[in-house]
Amino acid sequence: MAIIHCLGTGLVGSYVAMKLSDNGHQVHAHDLNPGDKFINHPKIIVHENDVLESCKQIDKFGDFDIIVNMLPGDIGHSIMKILYPYGVRIVDLSFSEITPDSLIEKIEKNDTTVLWDVGIAPGLSNMLLSLAFEELGHIENGEIRVGGNPTEKKGGWNYVAPFSPKDVIAEYTRPARVIRESKIVTLEALSERHMINVHGKGEMEAFLTDGLRSVLYSIPATNLSEYTVRWPGHIQKFIDKRETNKLNYEKLLEEWKYKPEISEFTWLEVVAYGRDGRKIRWVVSDEGGPDGHSMARCTGLVTVFCVEEWLANPSILEAGIHPPENLESRLIEKIITKLKEENISIIKEITNHST
C-alpha cells in the first residue's frame, strides 16, 4: 500500500482518488470544495483547504510516496512551482499551458521526479506515437484526433466539457504548434477543419488544436498534427460568436458545464505512416461505465496505471521531468493491456505498403 496525495477533486481528480483507494492505497484528497464526492469512499482522507497554501507546508503531509497534481491549468502550474524544490515524486495531470519541463531552467539540480501529461491525449496518444516510432522509425506523417462528446447531437452547442471548461476555451484560442516538413510551425487554432467518420457515430468534424506539446521535440517526424473532434456545427458556432463579439466566456462556462445525465463518449485515433509506406492506426473508444464518465475513465485510468507502475518499479524514471513517451515500451504495452481489462476499446491496425 502506498500513501498518495491527490490534488484536485474535479471529474477526473475524484475518479483517480477513488480508483487508487479501491486498489488499496491510502489516499489523501485535497480540494477547496471537495463536496460529498467521497461519501461512498470513507477510507479517502479529505482535506478541504486552499491547496496552493497547504502545499507551501508540504512537511505537514507527513510520509508519502507520490503526489498526483490534477488541478487545472494555471493553478496546476502554480502548484508545480511550489512542489518542485521539495525532491518528491509527482504525477502531473494539470495540462497547463506552461509545461513542467520549463521548471528545469529555474532549478538545475533537484531530486524531484515528474511524470507529466498522463491522460488520454496528451498521454496515451504520446505513448502510442512512441510505439509507432519504435516500429516504423522516422514518422513521415502522424495524426492524432481526439474528443469527448455527447453520444448524440442535442442542439445548441452539442457539447459538454468533460474537464475544466476554461481549459477547453484555452484549447480553442491558443495557436496550434505542429510539425510541417520537419520544422515546428505555429498555425491558427481551429484551422485545417475537415470531416471524418467515427464508427458507430457518423460524421464529425476535426480541427487543429495545440495538443502535441512534448512530442513536438521527442518524436522524429516530417509532419505531425493533433486535431480536436466535435459534432458538426459546434466550432462554427464558436467562431461566428467570436467574430461578432457575441462570445460570453462566463456564459460558456455554464453552458458547457458537465451534466451527468447526458450520455457521452470519448474517442481517440492515432495514425502514423512510416517512410516505407507502412501505416499503424489505433482507435481508442469508451462510452463510460458503472465506475464513471468516459473521459474520467480514459484520462484517469492512464493516470492510475502510471502511478501504480511507478510505485511497483521505482527505477523506471530517473530524477528529472519526463513526458509519457519516455516510458519503456513494455510499460506502455502493459498500460494498454490494463486499459483493455477495464473495458476500454483499443484497436490496432497495421497496413503494409504492398497491400
Residue, then its C-alpha position, 0 to 999 in steps of 0.5 A: m500500500a502506498i500513501i498518495h496525495c491527490l490534488g484536485t477533486g474535479l471529474v477526473g481528480s475524484y475518479v483517480a482518488m477513488k480508483l487508487s483507494d479501491n486498489g488499496h492505497q491510502v489516499h489523501a484528497h485535497d480540494l477547496n470544495p471537495g463536496d460529498k464526492f467521497i461519501n461512498h469512499p470513507k477510507i479517502i482522507v479529505h482535506e478541504n483547504d486552499v491547496l496552493e497554501s497547504c502545499k507551501q507546508i508540504d512537511k505537514f503531509g507527513d510520509f508519502d510516496i507520490i503526489v498526483n497534481m490534477l488541478p487545472g491549468d494555471i493553478g496546476h502550474s502554480i502548484m508545480k512551482i511550489l512542489y518542485p524544490y521539495g525532491v518528491r515524486i509527482v504525477d502531473l495531470s494539470f495540462s497547463e499551458i506552461t509545461p513542467d519541463s520549463l521548471i528545469e531552467k529555474i532549478e538545475k539540480n533537484d531530486t524531484t521526479v515528474l511524470w507529466d501529461v498522463g491522460i488520454a491525449p496528451g498521454l496515451s496518444n504520446m505513448l502510442l506515437s512512441l510505439a509507432f516510432e519504435e516500429l516504423g522509425h522516422i514518422e513521415n506523417g502522424e495524426i492524432r484526433v481526439g474528443g469527448n462528446p455527447t453520444e448524440k447531437k442535442g442542439g445548441w452547442n452539442y457539447v459538454a466539457p468533460f474537464s475544466p471548461k476554461d481549459v477547453i476555451a484555452e484549447y480553442t484560442r491558443p495557436a496550434r504548434v505542429i510539425r510541417e516538413s520537419k520544422i515546428v510551425t505555429l498555425e491558427a487554432l481551429s484551422e485545417r477543419h475537415m470531416i471524418n467518420v467515427h464508427g458507430k457515430g457518423e460524421m464529425e468534424a476535426f480541427l487543429t488544436d495545440g495538443l502535441r506539446s512534448v512530442l513536438y521535440s521527442i518524436p522524429a517526424t516530417n509532419l505531425s498534427e493533433y486535431t480536436v473532434r466535435w459534432p458538426g456545427h459546434i466550432q462554427k458556432f464558436i467562431d461566428k460568436r467570436e467574430t461578432n463579439k457575441l462570445n460570453y466566456e462566463k456564459l460558456l462556462e455554464e453552458w458547457k458545464y458537465k451534466p451527468e445525465i447526458s450520455e457521452f463518449t470519448w474517442l481517440e485515433v492515432v495514425a502514423y505512416g512510416r517512410d516505407g509506406r507502412k501505416i499503424r492506426w489505433v482507435v481508442s473508444d469508451e462510452g463510460g461505465p458503472d465506475g464513471h464518465s468516459m473521459a474520467r475513465c480514459t484520462g484517469l485510468v492512464t493516470v492510475f496505471c502510471v502511478e501504480e507502475w511507478l510505485a511497483n518499479p521505482s527505477i523506471l524514471e530517473a530524477g528529472i521531468h519526463p513526458p509519457e513517451n519516455l516510458e519503456s515500451r513494455l510499460i506502455e504495452k502493459i498500460i494498454t493491456k490494463l486499459k483493455e481489462e477495464n473495458i476500454s476499446i483499443i484497436k490496432e491496425i497495421t497496413n503494409h505498403s504492398t497491400 
